[in-house]
């Protein structure tokens, strides 16, 4: 197959898949942005190949420059079609790659008279884009076999482009677009593979991602029903039992017994209230009805206010809390979400701390990121359980040092809110020595 036939196939293939993906944009709402990126990429690639075919007999350096610019931006959009399936944080990187494409386009036009230099410019850009795609797909947190196949193919294609550039320089070969040299034909076959397989792979990844999200929604639903059916029911039954005891013994109960029942009512009510708050917050976050209002917050003051809320529990265990965060340290996030994060992490630290223990709170800020740490000297967590702590579907919950019960969703909620505010959360722990929770936020 000669280069002319390959280019005709590429124009037809990109044009057909442009139409297919434009249709999928309207029938697949939850991945609309990723599909739109890919469709735009295919449209730009189609324009590029049609341009080369139309001016086949008069391919000036200007026509080649315009065609290659469409190629640059087309491939960039296609790459981000893949990466946007997994994370919407690609927005900043899209801008960076668009600027890089613009720079390479300017270089291409200024150096258009030298074919070898043009080949080097294109090869370097394509190698960079395919390598970026490889890292995003292969090293993604949630990856599938299809992702790995596409990722490794992208790396191979990037290396072929790089070899093409090196070959051109080393042997001083001027690769005109309709040149039937071996390296040019190999690159042409690579383009055919990319054009006709990558759209199919993207649709497979979208389907796999949808199935994964459906499974997670199902497990989340089951977990919430379990919490509502058991964890919410238990304190209600406890309150009903206490009310029955008071009714049966009214007039004959001593002050000590009344005080004991009062503590039981308070604990049961507080636990039920916290569980309801967590459930409502989680439900709102999952339905995307929870708006994020970013503001500048003094992190020390915020911790001090939340520590005051736990004075009763801290006094019960005689736990000392040391807040070593500077009063000049601010973070940019949603205030309500930050309060939920801090309350859950403080509650967790108190729950697992031994009596007469200490909780240390400190921060480390660099490169516009503030990492806040909450360290306790409690019972610690098994390494096998660390990964389960932030998953609502893991059914992970442990009694505290005073047999305190948890809701099972507090830490999952923390992770959700930290990530919604462009941060990360992690944990490290040693049995019988304590646990440190770290979460980072922009500052």
C-alpha positions as CSV (number, residue, x, y, z in Angstrom):
1,X,0.0,0.0,0.0
2,X,1.5,3.3,-1.1
3,X,1.4,6.6,0.9
4,X,-1.3,8.1,-1.3
5,X,-3.7,5.2,-0.5
6,X,-2.9,5.4,3.2
7,X,-3.7,9.2,3.3
8,X,-7.0,8.5,1.5
9,X,-7.9,5.9,4.1
10,X,-6.9,8.2,6.9
11,X,-9.2,11.0,5.6
12,X,-12.1,8.6,5.3
13,X,-11.5,6.9,8.6
14,X,-11.2,10.1,10.6
15,X,-14.3,11.6,8.8
16,X,-16.4,8.5,9.6
17,X,-15.4,8.4,13.3
18,X,-16.0,12.1,13.6
19,X,-19.7,11.5,12.7
20,X,-19.9,8.5,15.0
21,X,-18.5,10.3,18.0
22,X,-20.7,13.4,17.4
23,X,-23.7,11.0,17.6
24,X,-22.3,9.4,20.8
25,X,-21.9,12.8,22.5
26,X,-25.7,13.2,22.6
27,X,-26.4,9.6,23.6
28,X,-23.7,9.3,26.3
29,X,-24.2,12.3,28.6
30,X,-22.0,11.2,31.5
31,X,-18.9,11.1,29.4
32,X,-19.9,13.8,27.0
33,X,-16.8,16.0,27.5
34,X,-14.3,13.1,26.8
35,X,-16.2,12.1,23.7
36,X,-16.5,15.8,22.5
37,X,-12.7,16.2,22.9
38,X,-12.1,13.1,20.8
39,X,-14.7,14.1,18.1
40,X,-13.1,17.5,17.8
41,X,-9.7,15.8,17.4
42,X,-11.1,13.6,14.7
43,X,-12.6,16.6,12.8
44,X,-9.2,18.4,12.9
45,X,-7.4,15.3,11.7
46,X,-10.0,14.9,8.8
47,X,-9.4,18.5,7.7
48,X,-5.6,17.9,7.8
49,X,-5.7,14.8,5.6
50,X,-8.3,16.3,3.2
51,X,-6.0,19.3,2.8
52,X,-3.1,17.1,1.9
53,X,-5.2,15.2,-0.7
54,X,-6.6,18.4,-2.2
55,X,-3.2,20.0,-2.6
56,X,-1.4,16.8,-3.5
57,X,0.1,18.2,-6.6
58,X,0.9,21.6,-5.1
59,X,2.1,20.9,-1.5
60,X,3.8,24.2,-0.6
61,X,5.4,24.7,2.8
62,X,2.5,26.9,3.8
63,X,0.0,24.1,3.0
64,X,2.1,21.6,4.9
65,X,2.3,24.0,7.8
66,X,-1.5,24.5,8.0
67,X,-2.0,20.8,7.7
68,X,0.4,19.9,10.4
69,X,-1.1,22.5,12.8
70,X,-4.4,20.7,12.3
71,X,-2.6,17.4,13.1
72,X,-1.0,18.9,16.2
73,X,-4.2,20.1,17.7
74,X,-6.2,17.1,16.5
75,X,-3.9,14.7,18.3
76,X,-3.9,16.8,21.4
77,X,-7.8,16.7,21.5
78,X,-7.8,13.0,20.9
79,X,-5.3,12.4,23.7
80,X,-7.4,14.4,26.1
81,X,-10.4,12.5,25.0
82,X,-8.8,9.5,26.6
83,X,-7.4,11.2,29.7
84,X,-10.7,13.1,30.5
85,X,-12.5,9.8,31.0
86,X,-10.6,9.3,34.2
87,X,-10.1,12.8,35.7
88,X,-11.5,16.3,35.1
89,X,-8.3,17.7,36.5
90,X,-6.9,17.5,33.0
91,X,-8.2,21.1,32.4
92,X,-5.0,22.8,33.4
93,X,-2.9,20.3,31.4
94,X,-5.1,20.9,28.3
95,X,-4.2,24.6,28.5
96,X,-0.5,23.7,28.8
97,X,-0.6,21.3,25.8
98,X,-2.5,23.9,23.7
99,X,0.3,26.4,24.5
100,X,2.9,23.8,23.6
101,X,1.1,23.0,20.3
102,X,1.0,26.8,19.5
103,X,4.7,27.1,20.2
104,X,5.5,24.1,17.9
105,X,3.2,25.5,15.2
106,X,5.1,28.9,15.3
107,X,8.4,27.0,15.1
108,X,7.1,24.9,12.2
109,X,6.2,28.0,10.2
110,X,9.5,29.9,10.9
111,X,11.5,26.8,10.0
112,X,9.3,25.5,7.2
113,X,12.0,25.7,4.5
114,X,14.0,22.9,6.1
115,X,12.1,19.6,5.8
116,X,14.4,17.7,8.3
117,X,13.8,20.4,11.0
118,X,10.0,20.1,10.3
119,X,10.2,16.3,10.8
120,X,12.1,16.8,14.1
121,X,9.5,19.4,15.4
122,X,6.6,17.1,14.5
123,X,8.3,13.9,15.9
124,X,9.1,15.6,19.2
125,X,5.6,16.9,19.7
126,X,3.9,13.6,18.8
127,X,6.4,11.7,21.1
128,X,5.5,14.0,23.9
129,X,1.7,13.7,23.5
130,X,1.8,9.9,23.2
131,X,4.1,9.6,26.2
132,X,1.7,11.8,28.2
133,X,-1.1,9.6,27.1
134,X,0.8,6.5,28.1
135,X,1.5,7.8,31.6
136,X,-2.1,8.8,32.1
137,X,-3.6,5.5,31.0
138,X,-1.1,3.0,32.5
139,X,-0.5,4.7,35.8
140,X,-4.1,5.7,36.5
141,X,-5.5,4.8,39.9
142,X,-8.3,2.8,38.4
143,X,-7.0,1.0,35.4
144,X,-8.3,-1.8,33.1
145,X,-6.7,-4.1,30.5
146,X,-8.0,-1.9,27.7
147,X,-6.3,1.1,29.2
148,X,-3.0,-0.8,29.5
149,X,-3.3,-1.9,25.8
150,X,-4.0,1.6,24.6
151,X,-1.3,3.1,26.9
152,X,1.4,0.8,25.6
153,X,0.3,1.2,22.0
154,X,0.6,5.0,22.5
155,X,4.1,4.6,23.8
156,X,5.1,2.5,20.9
157,X,3.6,5.0,18.4
158,X,5.5,7.8,20.2
159,X,8.7,5.9,19.9
160,X,8.1,5.3,16.2
161,X,7.7,9.1,15.8
162,X,10.9,9.7,17.7
163,X,12.8,7.1,15.6
164,X,11.4,8.8,12.5
165,X,12.9,12.1,13.6
166,X,16.3,10.6,14.6
167,X,16.4,8.6,11.3
168,X,15.8,11.8,9.3
169,X,18.6,13.7,11.1
170,X,21.1,10.7,11.2
171,X,20.7,9.8,7.5
172,X,19.7,13.4,6.3
173,X,16.5,12.0,4.8
174,X,13.9,14.6,3.8
175,X,10.5,12.9,4.5
176,X,8.1,14.6,2.1
177,X,4.5,13.5,2.9
178,X,4.1,11.5,-0.4
179,X,7.5,9.9,0.0
180,X,7.3,6.1,-0.2
181,X,10.4,5.5,1.9
182,X,10.3,2.6,4.4
183,X,10.2,4.7,7.5
184,X,7.4,6.9,6.0
185,X,5.3,3.8,5.1
186,X,5.8,2.4,8.6
187,X,4.6,5.7,10.0
188,X,1.6,5.6,7.6
189,X,0.6,2.1,8.8
190,X,0.9,3.3,12.4
191,X,-1.5,6.2,11.6
192,X,-4.0,3.6,10.1
193,X,-3.8,1.5,13.3
194,X,-4.4,4.6,15.5
195,X,-7.2,5.9,13.3
196,X,-9.2,2.7,13.2
197,X,-8.5,1.1,16.6
198,X,-8.2,4.0,19.1
199,X,-11.9,5.1,18.7
200,X,-13.0,1.5,19.4
201,X,-10.7,1.4,22.4
202,X,-12.0,4.7,23.7
203,X,-15.6,3.4,23.5
204,X,-14.6,0.2,25.3
205,X,-12.9,2.3,28.1
206,X,-16.0,4.4,28.4
207,X,-18.2,1.3,28.7
208,X,-15.8,-0.3,31.3
209,X,-15.8,3.0,33.2
210,X,-19.6,3.2,33.2
211,X,-19.8,-0.4,34.5
212,X,-17.3,0.3,37.2
213,X,-19.2,3.4,38.3
214,X,-22.5,1.4,38.2
215,X,-20.9,-1.2,40.4
216,X,-19.7,1.5,42.9
217,X,-23.1,3.1,42.9
218,X,-24.7,-0.2,43.7
219,X,-22.3,-1.0,46.5
220,X,-22.7,2.5,47.9
221,X,-26.5,2.1,47.8
222,X,-26.2,-1.2,49.6
223,X,-23.9,0.3,52.2
224,X,-26.3,3.2,52.8
225,X,-29.3,0.9,53.2
226,X,-27.2,-1.2,55.7
227,X,-26.4,2.0,57.7
228,X,-30.0,3.2,57.6
229,X,-31.3,-0.3,58.4
230,X,-28.9,-1.1,61.2
231,X,-26.7,1.7,62.5
232,X,-29.6,4.2,62.5
233,X,-32.1,1.8,63.9
234,X,-29.9,0.7,66.8
235,X,-29.7,4.1,68.6
236,X,-33.4,4.6,68.0
237,X,-34.1,1.2,69.7
238,X,-31.7,2.2,72.6
239,X,-33.6,5.5,73.1
240,X,-36.9,3.6,73.1
241,X,-35.6,1.1,75.7
242,X,-34.4,3.9,77.9
243,X,-37.8,5.6,77.7
244,X,-39.4,2.3,78.7
245,X,-37.1,2.0,81.7
246,X,-37.9,5.5,82.8
247,X,-41.6,4.9,82.4
248,X,-41.5,1.6,84.4
249,X,-39.4,3.0,87.2
250,X,-40.7,6.6,87.4
251,X,-40.8,7.8,91.0
252,X,-38.4,5.1,92.2
253,X,-35.2,5.9,90.4
254,X,-32.2,7.3,92.2
255,X,-30.1,10.3,91.1
256,X,-27.2,8.1,90.0
257,X,-29.4,5.9,87.8
258,X,-31.0,9.0,86.2
259,X,-27.6,10.5,85.5
260,X,-26.5,7.2,83.9
261,X,-29.6,7.1,81.7
262,X,-29.0,10.8,80.8
263,X,-25.5,10.0,79.6
264,X,-26.9,7.1,77.5
265,X,-29.5,9.4,75.9
266,X,-26.9,12.1,75.2
267,X,-24.5,9.6,73.5
268,X,-27.2,7.9,71.5
269,X,-28.6,11.2,70.3
270,X,-25.2,12.6,69.4
271,X,-24.2,9.5,67.4
272,X,-27.6,9.5,65.6
273,X,-27.2,13.2,64.8
274,X,-23.7,12.7,63.5
275,X,-24.7,9.8,61.4
276,X,-27.6,11.8,59.9
277,X,-25.3,14.7,59.1
278,X,-22.8,12.3,57.4
279,X,-25.5,10.6,55.4
280,X,-27.1,13.9,54.2
281,X,-23.6,15.3,53.3
282,X,-22.7,12.1,51.4
283,X,-26.0,12.0,49.6
284,X,-25.7,15.7,48.5
285,X,-22.1,15.1,47.3
286,X,-23.1,12.1,45.3
287,X,-26.0,13.9,43.6
288,X,-23.7,16.9,42.7
289,X,-26.1,19.3,44.5
290,X,-23.3,20.4,46.9
291,X,-22.0,23.6,45.6
292,X,-18.3,24.5,46.4
293,X,-17.8,28.1,47.6
294,X,-14.1,28.6,47.8
295,X,-12.8,31.2,50.3
296,X,-9.6,32.0,52.2
297,X,-9.7,30.4,55.6
298,X,-7.4,30.6,58.6
299,X,-6.8,26.9,59.3
300,X,-5.6,27.4,62.9
301,X,-8.8,29.2,63.9
302,X,-10.9,26.6,62.1
303,X,-9.3,23.8,64.1
304,X,-9.6,25.7,67.4
305,X,-13.4,26.1,66.8
306,X,-13.9,22.5,66.1
307,X,-11.7,21.3,69.0
308,X,-14.1,23.3,71.3
309,X,-16.9,21.1,70.0
310,X,-15.2,18.0,71.3
311,X,-14.3,19.3,74.8
312,X,-16.7,16.8,76.5
313,X,-15.1,13.8,74.8
314,X,-11.6,15.1,75.3
315,X,-12.3,15.6,79.1
316,X,-13.8,12.1,79.4
317,X,-10.5,10.6,78.1
318,X,-8.3,13.3,79.5
319,X,-6.7,13.9,76.0
320,X,-4.5,16.9,75.3
321,X,-4.8,18.5,71.9
322,X,-1.9,20.6,70.7
323,X,-2.6,22.8,67.7
324,X,0.8,23.9,66.3
325,X,-0.6,25.4,63.0
326,X,0.5,29.0,62.5
327,X,-2.1,31.7,62.8
328,X,-0.8,33.1,59.5
329,X,-1.6,30.0,57.6
330,X,-4.6,30.1,55.2
331,X,-6.1,27.6,52.8
332,X,-8.5,28.1,49.8
333,X,-11.5,25.8,50.1
334,X,-15.2,25.5,51.0
335,X,-15.6,26.4,54.7
336,X,-18.5,23.9,55.4
337,X,-16.6,21.0,53.7
338,X,-13.4,21.9,55.7
339,X,-15.4,21.8,58.9
340,X,-16.8,18.3,58.0
341,X,-13.3,17.1,57.2
342,X,-11.8,18.4,60.5
343,X,-14.7,17.2,62.6
344,X,-14.4,13.7,61.2
345,X,-10.7,13.5,61.5
346,X,-10.7,14.9,65.1
347,X,-13.5,12.5,66.1
348,X,-11.5,9.6,64.6
349,X,-8.4,10.6,66.5
350,X,-10.3,10.9,69.8
351,X,-12.1,7.6,69.3
352,X,-8.9,5.7,68.8
353,X,-6.8,7.5,71.4
354,X,-6.1,6.0,74.8
355,X,-6.9,7.8,78.0
356,X,-4.4,10.5,79.0
357,X,-3.2,10.6,75.4
358,X,-2.2,13.4,73.1
359,X,-3.3,14.6,69.7
360,X,-0.8,16.7,67.7
361,X,-2.0,19.0,64.8
362,X,0.6,20.6,62.5
363,X,1.0,21.7,58.9
364,X,3.7,22.0,56.2
365,X,3.2,24.4,53.3
366,X,5.2,24.6,50.1
367,X,4.5,25.2,46.4
368,X,1.1,26.7,47.2
369,X,0.0,23.4,48.8
370,X,-0.7,23.2,52.6
371,X,-0.5,19.7,54.1
372,X,-2.3,19.4,57.5
373,X,-1.5,16.4,59.8
374,X,-3.5,15.1,62.7
375,X,-1.4,12.7,64.8
376,X,-2.8,10.6,67.7
377,X,-1.0,8.2,70.1
378,X,-3.8,5.6,70.0
379,X,-4.3,1.9,69.1
380,X,-3.3,2.2,65.5
381,X,-4.7,0.5,62.4
382,X,-3.7,-2.7,60.7
383,X,-1.9,-2.2,57.4
384,X,-4.4,-4.4,55.6
385,X,-7.2,-2.0,56.7
386,X,-5.6,1.3,55.7
387,X,-6.9,1.1,52.1
388,X,-10.4,0.2,53.2
389,X,-10.8,3.3,55.4
390,X,-11.7,5.7,52.6
391,X,-14.1,3.4,50.8
392,X,-17.8,3.5,51.7
393,X,-18.4,0.1,50.2
394,X,-15.7,-1.7,52.3
395,X,-18.0,-2.0,55.4
396,X,-14.9,-1.0,57.5
397,X,-15.6,0.2,61.0
398,X,-13.8,-0.4,64.3
399,X,-14.7,0.2,67.9
400,X,-12.7,2.9,69.7
401,X,-10.6,2.5,72.9
402,X,-13.8,3.1,74.9
403,X,-15.9,0.9,72.6
404,X,-17.1,4.0,70.7
405,X,-18.9,3.2,67.5
406,X,-18.3,4.9,64.1
407,X,-20.7,5.6,61.3
408,X,-18.6,3.9,58.7
409,X,-18.8,6.8,56.2
410,X,-17.0,9.6,57.9
411,X,-13.6,9.0,56.3
412,X,-15.1,8.3,52.9
413,X,-16.8,11.7,53.2
414,X,-13.5,13.3,54.2
415,X,-11.8,11.9,51.0
416,X,-14.7,13.0,48.9
417,X,-14.6,16.6,50.3
418,X,-10.8,16.9,50.2
419,X,-10.7,15.8,46.5
420,X,-13.6,18.2,45.6
421,X,-11.4,21.0,47.0
422,X,-8.4,20.0,44.8
423,X,-6.6,18.2,47.6
424,X,-5.4,14.7,48.6
425,X,-5.7,12.6,51.8
426,X,-3.6,9.8,53.1
427,X,-3.0,7.9,56.3
428,X,0.0,6.1,58.0
429,X,-0.3,4.0,61.2
430,X,1.6,1.8,63.6
431,X,-0.2,-0.7,65.9
432,X,-0.3,0.6,69.6
433,X,1.7,3.7,68.6
434,X,-0.8,5.8,66.8
435,X,-2.1,7.1,63.4
436,X,-1.4,10.2,61.4
437,X,-3.9,11.5,58.8
438,X,-2.5,13.9,56.2
439,X,-4.7,16.0,54.0
440,X,-3.6,18.8,51.6
441,X,-5.4,21.8,50.3
442,X,-4.4,24.8,48.0
443,X,-3.1,27.8,49.9
